Amino acid sequence: MMSRHFPLPEAQVKPSLARFLAALAALLALAGCVVYEPVPTGGGPAATFDRAWNATLGAFQDQGVNVGVADRATGVIEGRKGGINVKARLVTQADSRIRVEINAGGSLSEDPGLPDRVSRAYDARMGRY
């Protein structure tokens, strides 16, 4: 049996070749895409505590609170701005997250917004705003 070859007209060959080349280019482009796995930073709880500790100290300084006590072992930072006493306590919770408590006392009428500003400065340093 003899096979017959029917040549395609040139008008059909060019669009087919163009589509083939476009598909080949798309496949080659996709082959160059790489998805990287997340890299563990090795931080763990200590790095989280360090970050929260430094952010808290920085927040005090940002708001002009003079730090008088910074006892990392107990997680306590105490400071004063005018007649206002500001105290922060950092506590490592059972799930390794850090809870930061910021309290103020004394003559809050001198600057009623100070505790809120310290808290916002802490959040900003932690990248929450």
N, C-alpha and C positions, 0 to 999 in steps of 0.2 A: 504494500500500500504506500502510496506516495503522499507526503504531507504537503500541504500548500501553505505558502507564506504570503500573507496579505500585508503589505506595508501600510503603516498609518500615514495619513496625510500630514504634511509638515505643520499645519495649523493645530493639529491635536498633539503633536510631539512636544512642542515648546511649552504649553501650559502644564503638561504632565511632568516634564523635566523640572519646571519651576516649582511645582508642588513637591516633588521629590526632594529637591535641594532645600526648600524651606523646612520640610519635615526633618531632614538630616541636620540642618543647622539648629533646629529646636532641640533635638535629641542631644546634640553635642553640648549645647548650652546647659541643659539639665544635668548632664554628666559632670559638669564643673561645679555644681552646687554641693556644698558641704554643710552638714548640720553638726555642730559641736556639742558634745555632752557638757553639762554643767561641771565645773571644776570645784571640788570641795576646797574651802579655804582653810580648813583645819582650825577654825575659830573655836567652836564649842562654847561651853558655858563661860570659861574664863574670858574669852574675847568679848562675849556679850556683856559681862559685868564690867570689863575695862571700858568698853564703849559707853555704857550707861554712866559709869563713874566720871569719865572725862566730859561727857555731855552735861552732866549735872554741875560739875565744877565750872565749866565754861558758861553755863546759863547764869550762875551766880555772878561771875565776873561781867558778863554781858549787861547785867542789870545794876551793876555798881554795888553789889553786896560784897562786903569785905569778909572773906573767909577766915574764921578764927580757929575752927577745928575741922580737920579732914582726916578721919580715921578710917582708912580703907578696910581694915580688918573687921570693924563692926558695921561698916557701910553707912557711917554717919558723917554728914557735912553740916556744919553750923556757921552762920554768918550774921552780919548785922549791917543795916543801912539806916543811919540816923537812929531813931528809936524803935525800929522794927527788927525783930529777931526772925531769921529765916532758918529753917532746919529741913534737911533732906535725909531720908533714910532709904537705902537701897537694900532690898531683900531678894535673895534667890529663892524662887518658889520650887515646889516639888517637880514641876515639869521643865526646870532649868531656865524658865523665863525670869526676867528681872522686874520686880515691881519697885517703882520709885514713888515715894510719898514726899510731897513738899508741903510744909506747913509754915505758917507765919503767926507771930504774936507780938505783943507790945503795942506801940502806938501806930496801929494800922491807919488811923485817921491822917497821918502824915502823907501816906501814899497808898491809898486803898487798892490800887491796881497792881501793886508790886508782886504779890503772890501769883497772880494770873500771868504777868509778864515773864516771871521766872519759869513758870510751867510752859509757856509758849516758846521761850528761848530754848528750853530743854527739847521740846518736840522738834523745833527747827534743826537743832544740832543732831538729832537722831534721824533726820530726813523725813519727817512726817508732814512737813508743810512745804 
